[in-house]
Amino acid sequence: MASPQGSRAPLEFGGPLGAAALMLLLPATMFHLLLVARSGPARLLGPPPYLPGLQVLWSPRMLLLWLTWLGLQAALYLLPARKVAEGQELKDKSRLLYPINGFQALMLTALLVGLAVSAGLPLGALPEMLLPLAFAATFTTFIFSVFLYLKALVAPASALAPGGNSGNPIYDFFLGRELNPRVWSFDFKYFCELRPGLIGWVCWAWLHGPEGGGWDECCHLCGDRLGTDCPVLPLLQPQVLINLAMLMQEAELRGSPSLAMWLVNGFQLLYVGDALWHEEAVLTTMDITHDGFGFMLAFGDLAWVPFTYSLQAQFLLHHPQPLGLPVASVICLINAVGYYIFRGANSQKNTFRKNPSDPRVADLETIPTATGRQLLVSGWWGMVRHPNYLGDLIMALAWSLPCGVSHLLPYFYLLYFTALLVHREARDEQQCLQKYGLAWHEYCRRVPYRILPYIY
């Protein structure tokens, strides 16, 4: 049940003070990474090479471009879906309907790129534009979060999330008050969870002007006028792929993309494609079933994911790394192992949730709970409590290894993701204890390791 406003329910993330700090720290970290990835030293823990002024960050055209991207993905969301799935049962016993067409949106977005290329418009990478684009994404996220907070003020109590209703406006703004904010059938949280940011992560590329002079030359000509009255900017059209943008510019600068860049693009495209192909699985995640939709998820989905998860590609563009086939083969094997664990664990869980009598999971050992549900205690979920997190972390390592070992910067994702999953596991642990009680204690006794066997 949602906590009534003003209740003394335990607060997460350090309460209002922690929420306020994170709302400043997360955007600052994102911009720090964007700045240092292109600097010579590329020091993760060092100061950025410079602090950009507002004239560099603010670009009305980039804001329009970002809103156009969101509008495109929203239009693709509204297209007829290959399937419409029911969400989890809500407090009023109803179930919301969700279109399962994320992979369709990815394919159509890729088709637009192909049409642009076939029309003779050359793809040019515009990494110089990442700063104003990230600023536009951050700005719109704050505005969007204000809208979500105000909308939740008039939402019925049955629509509120279990958290995010402490009565403190800063904390509630950060965590999100409403569980499933919608306008008609358009679900904002579900849309943002996998669409604009995840597709944008592997899908922000740009078309430069027909003169074909090259983006670096344009930047030298326009200087700090970039994004305001740059003569080439009106010719630019938004297309897809931050990662692809890095790959295309590397091809322009060095004749062809490096093997390391190909690996990073391939690994991450597989990850995004898999997430969108299995889009229905997101309906059972903590983000959808428990967390409200506020600044935390909105910023994470729309800004943090596309601009920080592409960090390895950004690093390789400015710091090329030699990579031989034997080492590349080992890295591919590591990624394959991680993906095998990740997909196997998630598929097993989702199959069991849909139909415990399915032949693929019918023989698995379970523990009954007071809620009527069963806890898997064999298969992947008998190895560790969160085998999907283990696979995720192994893949994160594989994404960073093509960047070599001379810099810590490309390993930021692995470090951050480890901290995120450990914290998320602790939150999930607390919720499962409250939900399943003695059955969860028995499960923890039978499966003592949380993520990494024999270590954690």
N, C-alpha and C positions, 0 to 999 in steps of 0.2 A: 504494500500500500504506500502511496505517496505520503511523505511526512507533512503534516499540516504546517502552514507557515508559522514560523516562530518556535517550532519544536526544538528539542535539545538532542536531536539525533546526532550521532558522531559525524564530524565533518572530515572530508578527505582533502588531500593535497595541501595540508597545512592550514585549512580554514580560509577565511577572507584574506589574511595577510599572504598566505601562500598563493592563493588565486591571483591576487593583484601582482605579486612578483612574477608569476608565470606569464601573465598577459604582457609584461614588459620583456621578460627574459627570452621567451620563445621567438618573437619577431627579431629581437636584437641578435640572437644566435643565428637565425636564418640569414640575415644580412651580413653578419660576420663571415659566415661560410662562403657566401657568394663573392665577397671581396677577396678573401685570402686564397680561394681556389685559383684565381687568375694571377696572383702575385708570384714573384720569383721564389721567395723562400717557402711559401705555402705552409706557414706554421699554424697549426691548429690552435695552439695555446698562446701564440704571440699576438700583438696588436695588429689590426688591419692596416694595409698599406696607406690608406687615407680614409677620411670620413666624408662621404658624398654630401653635398649640399642639397637643399630642396629642389634647386633647378635641375639637378641630375635625376633625382628620384621622381619628381612629379611630372607626369606627362598626360595631358588630356587624351591624346591619341592612344596611348597605351591603356588608359582606363577604358576607352571605347572599345579597343581591341579585346580586352579581357571580358567586358560585358558581352561582346559579340560571341566570344568563345562559350561563355556560359549559356547564352541564348541558343547557340547551335546545339549544345549538349541537351538542353531542356527540350528542344524540338525533337531530337532523336529519342529522348525518354518517352515522349508522348506518341511515338509511332506505334502501330499495332505490334504487340509482343508475341513471341513464339509460345509463350506460356504466361499465365497469370497465377501467382502462388498466394496462398494464405499465410499470414504471419502468425506469430504465437498468440495464444488466447490472452486477451486483455482483462483488466479487473472487472469490466462490465460484461464479461463472457463473450464479447464480440471478437472478430478477427478481421484485420485489415487486408486488403488485396494489394499485391505488388506486381508490376509488370517485370517479367524476366527478359529483358532485351539489351543488357549491357554489352554482350559480345557483338550483337547486331550493331550497336552504336559504334563500337571500336572498328568494325569492318567498314561501316559507312564513312567514318572519319578517314580511314586509310584510303578509301576509294576517292575521296575528295582530293587527297594528295596526288594520287595517280592521275586524276583528270587534270590537275594543275600542271603536272609535269608533261603530260601528253599534249597540253595546249601550248607548250613551248616556254613556259615560265620556269626559269632555273631556280632550283632550291638553293638558298644561301643561308648559312647559319648566322644568327644574330645574337651571339652570347652577350654582346654589349648591351642588349636591351633587357637582359634578365633583371637588372636592378629596378628600372622603372616598372617593369611588368610585375615583379614581386611586390613592389610598393602598392601598385594598383590592386593586387590580390589582397594584400593586408588591409588596405583602406576599405575595400568593399566588404571584407569579412567583419570588420568592426561595425559598419553600418548594418549589415545583415544580422549580426548578433543583437543589436539594439532592437531591430524589428522582431526577432524571435522572442526577446525578453518581454516586449510590450504585448505581443500576441498571447503569450502565456498568462498575462495578467487577467485576460478575459476568458481563458480556457476553463472548462469545468474541472472540478477536483479529480474526476475520474481520468482526465487526460494528462495529469501531472506525473512526472517521473518520481521514482523512489527517493532520489537525491535531488539536489538543486532547488529545494524549497525550504531553506533554513530561515528565511526572513531577512537575511543579509543580502542586499542588492548586488554587491561585488561578487560574492561567492556564487549566488544564483545565476548571475549574468555569465560567469565563467563556466559553471557546470551545466547549465541549461535546465529550465523549469518544466517544459513540456516534453513528453516522451516521444510523441509522433506528430510534430507540427505539420499540418496540411492546409492547403487551399484547394478545396474540392478534392479531387483524387490525387493531386500532385503532392507527394511526400518529400519534404525538403531534406530530411535526414537521410533517407534511403537514396535519394538522388545524389547528394553530395558524397555519400560514403564511398562510392566506386566510380562515379562518372567523371566530373570535370577534372579533379586532381589526378586520379589514377590514369586516365587516358592522357591527360596533359603531361604527366610525368614522362611517358614514353612517346607522347604525341604533340610536342610543340615545335614545329619547324616554321620557317618563314620564307616567303618569296621576295627576292629583291627585284629592283627595277630592271627593265629590259636592256639597259645599257651594259649590264654585266660587269661593272667596274670593280666589284668586290666590296664586301662590307667594311673591311679594315680601312680601305681607302676613303670610304664615305665617312667613317668615324673621324679620321684625321681631318677631313674637310669641315665637318660640321662642329666638331669640338663639343662645347657644353650646350650648343643649340640643339643637340640630339633630343628628339621627342617633343620639341616645341615648334621650330620652324625649319626643320631639316628638309631640304628640297626633295630628297628621295623618299621620305617617309610616306607621303600620300600614295605612292605606288605600292606600298607593302600590303600584302593580304595575309591574314592569319591562316595558318594551316596547322599541321600537327607535328608534335614531337620535340621536346627539349633534348632528349637523348639523340634523336636522329639529327637534330640541329648541330650538335657537337660532332657527330660522325661526318656530316656533310662538310662542315668547315675544315675538319682535319683533312679530308680528301682534297679540298681546295688548297690548303696550306702545304701539304706534304705529298701530294700526288695520289695517295690512296689512304683509306683508313687503316690504322694499325690493327694487329691481331687482338691486342688488349681491348681496343675500343669495340671491335666486333663482339668479343666475349661479353663485355658489360652490357651492350645493347641486346644481345641475344638472350642472356640470362634474365634480364629485367623484362623484356618483352614476353618471354615465357611466363613469368610470374604474373604479369598484368593480364595476359590472355587467359591464364588459368583462373584467376580470380573472377573475371567477367564471365567465363564459360560456366563456372560454378556459382554464379551470382546468388542463386536461391539460398545457398548455405549461409549468407550473411544475415539472413532473417533470424537465425538462432544465436547470433553473437551478442556479447555484452553490450556493444554499442547500440544495437537496435532494441534489445529487450529490456535493458536496465537504465542506461545513461540517458539523461535529457539531452536536448540539442541546444547547446549554447556556444559560447566562444571557443571552448576547448575542442570540440569536435569540428566546428565550422572552420577554424583556423587550420587545424590539422589536416582536414580533407582538402581544402581549397588552396592553401598556401604552403604549408610545411611539406606535404608529400611531394608535389611536383618540383619544388625548388631545392629541397635538401636530399631527396632520394636520388636525384640525378647528379649528386656530388662527384661520384667516380668518373662519369663522363666529362664533367666540367674540369676535373683535375687532369685527366688524360689529354684533353685538348691543349692545355698550357704546359703540361709536363709529360711528354711522350715517354713511354716505358718499353724497352725491348722485351720481347716475350717469344721464346722458342716453342716449337711444337710439343716437345716432351713435357715442359712445365704447363703449357696450355691444356694438354690432355689430362694431367693430374687435376688441374683446376676444374675442368669439365666434369671429371669423375666426382669431385667433392660436391659440385652443384647438383649432379644427378642423385647422389646419395641424399642430400638435403631435400630435394624435391620429392624423392620416393617416400621418405618418412613423412614429410608435410602432407602430400596428397593422400597417402595411404591412411594416415591417422584421421584426417578430416573426412575422407570418404566413408571410413568405417563408422565414425560417429554419426554422420548425417544419415547413413543407411539405417543404422540402429534406431535413430530418433523417428524416422519415417515409418519403419516397419520392423519391429524386433523379431518377427518371424521370417524375415528374409533369409534365404539359405546361406547368404554370405556372412551373416552375423548370428544365425540362430544357435550355433554351437558355442558361442562365447559365454564365459562365466559372468554372472552378474550378482549384485547385492541389492535386495529389495529395500525400498525406502518408504517412509510414512506417507509420502506424497503420492504413492502409487507408481512412481517411476523406478527404473532400474539403473544402477551404476555399473558400467562396464569395468571388469576387474581382470580381463585377459585381453589377448590381442595387443594392439598398439597401446591401449589404455591400461594395460597391466604392466607395461614396461616402466613408464613414468606417468605422472598425473597430467602432463601437458606435452605429449610427443609432437604435436603440431608446432609448438614453440621451439622444440629442439631442431626440427627440420628447417624452420624459419631462420634460426641462428646459423646453421650450417650453410644455408644459401647466402646469408649476409656475408659470411666469411669469403665465400667463393666470388661474390661481387667485388670485394675489395682487393683480393690477391692479384688480379691483373695489373693493379696500380703499383706493384712492387712493395718493397719494405723500407724504402728510404724516407718516407713521410708518414706521419700519423694521420694526416688530414683525411685521406680516403677511407680510413678505418673508423671515422666518426660515426658512420651509420651503424656499424657493428657494435660500438660502445654504447651509443644511444639506444639502439634496439634491445641490447641486453638489459639495460636499466629499465626500459619501458616494459619488457616482458616479465621481468622479475617483479616489478611493481604491480603489473596487471594480474600476475599469478596470485599475488598476495590479496588483491581485491577479490578475485574470483574465489580464493580459498575461504575468505570470510563470508561471502554470500552463500557458498555451498554449505558451510557449517551451519548457518542460520536456517537454510532451507531443508537440509537432510539430517541434521543432528547426529544421532548415534550411528546412522548408516555411513555418514561421511568419516567419522572417527574410525570405523572399521575399514573403510576404503583406504584411508591414510596409513593404517597399520599394514594392510596388504600391499600397498604401493607406496613405500616410504620416500621415494625420490620424486622431486617436483618437476624438474626439467632435464637435468643431465644425470644419467645413471651413475650411481656410486660416488657422485660429487655433490650434487645439489638436488 
